[in-house]
Amino acid sequence: MRHLDSASALALDAVITHPFDTPRSAGVAGLVGDTPLVWIDTPLTTDGRGFWAKLEGHNPGGIKDRPALHMIAQARGRGELAAGAPIIESTSGTMGLGLALAGITYGHRSRSSATPAWSR
């Protein structure tokens, strides 16, 4: 494990969400972002080396929460998505989860579909 001096640890403390902190939010979309970081080192890297990894699984819907929320907010802001209009997406992956979260957040029904060939 990498050891930091106290000044570096304090600087990183503002960026890292600690595993024992309990996020609180008035809505599910408020939990998106501030993704926890973890330092990865031995045995997965050589001695003295490592990297920061984001734990995207901690977001409520998946790794596509941020882009989906942004897309829906922008479409609503431009008047391209009317209040309560359905969100329809052809997807077999995590964008469908993100759009479902955005639909719940902004009051839209969401439907995702995939062709049978995509699910093989």
Residue pairs with C-beta under 8 A, 6 or more apart in sequence:
1 39
1 41
2 39
2 41
2 50
4 12
15 37
16 36
16 37
17 23
17 34
17 35
17 36
17 37
17 58
18 36
19 36
23 31
23 34
25 31
27 105
28 60
28 61
28 101
28 104
28 105
29 60
29 65
29 69
29 101
29 102
29 105
31 59
31 60
32 59
32 60
32 61
32 65
32 66
32 69
32 101
33 59
33 66
35 54
35 55
35 56
35 58
35 59
36 54
36 55
36 58
37 52
37 53
37 54
37 55
38 52
38 53
38 55
39 50
39 51
39 52
40 50
40 51
40 52
40 53
41 49
41 50
42 50
45 51
56 62
56 63
57 63
59 65
59 66
60 101
61 68
61 94
61 97
61 98
61 100
61 101
62 94
62 97
62 98
63 94
63 98
64 93
64 94
64 95
64 97
64 98
64 99
65 97
65 98
65 101
66 98
67 95
67 98
68 95
68 98
68 99
68 101
68 102
69 98
69 101
69 102
69 105
71 99
71 102
72 81
72 87
72 99
72 102
72 103
72 105
72 106
72 108
73 102
73 106
75 81
76 83
76 106
81 87
81 108
83 107
84 107
84 108
85 108
86 108
86 109
86 110
86 111
87 99
87 102
87 103
87 108
87 109
87 110
87 111
88 110
88 111
88 112
88 113
89 95
89 96
89 99
89 110
89 111
89 112
89 113
90 112
90 113
90 114
90 115
91 99
91 112
91 113
91 114
92 114
92 118
92 119
96 110
96 112
99 110
99 112
100 110
100 112
102 108
102 110
103 109
103 110
104 110
